[in-house]
């Protein structure tokens, strides 16, 4: 299983948020009759990892979403982005697109105020 993304950084412009789109390449012999899911977790870490002791974490989860990628579900189909079209053409029939939209009401991880 291989995941292809067009970029690693996604920006909140306050009036819209960059969608997360990409393609997952699945080897049917490896997957067999199992399902493949994609998950997105946006989290804000405000401390060092070595400070995470005694069950205390210095992290706030901002957004979490999961989507079934394989086998594809028809009601989740969205129009393909330019990146997805090119990757599907290049990778062949075992490639499956995914698309996540972060909701407008998701909290910003950092807000700079004067």
LUMLUM-828666 format. One record per residue (C-alpha): residue in one letter; x negated, y, z. Coordinates in steps of 0.02 Angstrom, whole numbers, plus 50000, padded with zeros to 5 digits. Layout:
# LUMLUM-828666
AXYZ/...
END
This chain:
# LUMLUM-828666
X500005000050000/X499285016849947/X500025034149977/X499685048449855/X499975066549908/X499645082049805/X498965091849954/X498635090750140/X499255107750198/X501085112950201/X501555130950241/X503065138450329/X503425154950237/X504845159250359/X506125159150216/X505645141650154/X504445127550197/X503385118050072/X504185101050039/X503135085250063/X503165075149903/X502125060649842/X502105042749780/X501805026149867/X500985012149767/X501604995249827/X500834978149791/X502354966649779/X501304951249819/X500744959149982/X502434966350031/X503484951249976/X505234953250050/X504774966450181/X505264984750179/X504084999650168/X504465015850261/X503645033050259/X503635043850414/X503195062050439/X502775068750611/X502315086950631/X501515090050801/X500625104450884/X499145099750994/X498665112851122/X497315103651218/X495865091751193/X496225073151175/X495095068851322/X496275078751434/X497685066551397/X497605056851559/X498885048951673/X500205049451537/X500125068251514/X499935073951334/X499555091451276/X500565089951118/X502285095251060/X503195085850923/X504025098450808/X504835087450675/X505005068850642/X505805060150492/X505765042450420/X506295036450248/X506385019250167/X505265018950013/X505315000649958/X506474993449903/X507155010249844/X508865015949904/X509925023849768/X510745037149877/X509035044449924/X508565048549743/X508075066549710/X507435074749551/X505595070649527/X504295084149550/X502955087149418/X501675078249529/X502805063149552/X503145061849364/X501285061649325/X500875049049463/X502295037349414/X501715037649233/X499915034049286/X500245021049421/X501595010849335/X503145001549391/X502554997549568/X502495016049617/X503925023849714/X504215042449748/X504625050349915/X505165067749963/X505315075650135/X506075092650170/X505685100650337/X507255109450398/X507295128450409/X507705127650594/X506125117650635/X505055127450758/X503465135650696/X501925127850773/X501075144550804/X501795162050804/X500635177150803/X501405192350885/X500615209750896/
END
